[in-house]
Amino acid sequence: MKERIIEFLKAENKSSAQFAEEIGVQPSGISHIISGRNKPSLDFILKMLEKYHFISTDWLLFGKGAMYKEPEM
């Protein structure tokens, strides 16, 4: 999942500090996840999916499909 979080930050052109502020976590928490020291908690994942509702849950959790959800018609 670490790789997908890094991929999302690159795709959205966000710094880890900006990302941390947007989802309401400590910047150090993001750096620990990106470095591989910690795995993202359920709370972290839920905050990310709540803030960025356009991210595919299957992609974030399992690496399946596209990063972004299909637009609803």
Secondary structure, DSSP 8 states (H G I E B T S, - for coil): -HHHHHHHHHHTT--HHHHHHHHT--HHHHHHHHHTSS---HHHHHHHHHH-TTB-HHHHHH--S-SB-----
